[in-house]
Amino acid sequence: MAGGSESNQNIHLQKTASPINTPLIGLVLANLLPFAGVIYFGWGLFAVVLFYWAENLVLGFYTLVKLLHHSPIGGLFSGAFFLLHYGGFTGIHGFFILTFMNEDLAQQIMPDSDSWPGPLVFMEILYRVVATALSQASPMMLLGVAGLFVSHGLSLLINYFGKGEYQSQDTRKLMGAPYQRIMILHFAVIAGGMLVMMMGSPVGLLVALTALKLGADIALHLRSHRKAQRYRAGSAAR
């Protein structure tokens, strides 16, 4: 029985697999923009790392969409908590990246004596970090961030809604997913970035850094959607 169940599950996975993985293609194309930035537009380490940090904002936005879809009423409360917690996390993360790359930017970011009250100060930091990042971003970088929004939006429409991945999700999983992705991806980016700084930001290492990020992104993308496919196959078998 176990063997038959596993066989049926594999058949179901094959049936649900799309011959053209549009979200994955979009993910690859979005991640190729830093390659173009490094090779053709003179991006240095600061621009590459700032671009990858901006993906945190994209992930946060679509997580809020998923939370509201999962529970339109409860999502208002879980979304507010997520916005405060994840927004603060992303703001502090961005602050360290910006000031590590350029100490002069600290004055633009840190709240003054008239800062927002209580925990909302983290939202103020996020707001200031985003404003500072926009002031440092080139048109090419903004185009790349738009590409990330399109890429993750395609995945949301095709995989999450279209293929029913939302059925395997709950509030805890939805809120934790962007943190897991950030920790893995940005560990690779920061480790590679430190090596690039030590070597004087040569183009070859910057290209290797973007390739490392792309490989990690593809692996995480395939892994997360494979889990959802297995869940749907198991539900269908039952």
Secondary structure, DSSP 8 states (H G I E B T S, - for coil): -HHHHHHHHHHHHHHHS-SS-HHHHHHHHHHHHHHHHHHHS---HHHHHHHHHHHHHHHHHHHHHHHHHH-TTHHHHHHHHHHHHHHHHHHHHHHHHHHHH-GGGHHHHS--TT--STTHHHHHHHHHHHHHHHHH--HHHHHHHHHHHHHHHHHIIIIIIIT-GGGG--HHHHHHHHHHHHHHHHHHHHHHHHHHHHTT--HHHHHHHHHHHHHHHHHHHHHHHHHHHHHHHHHHH-
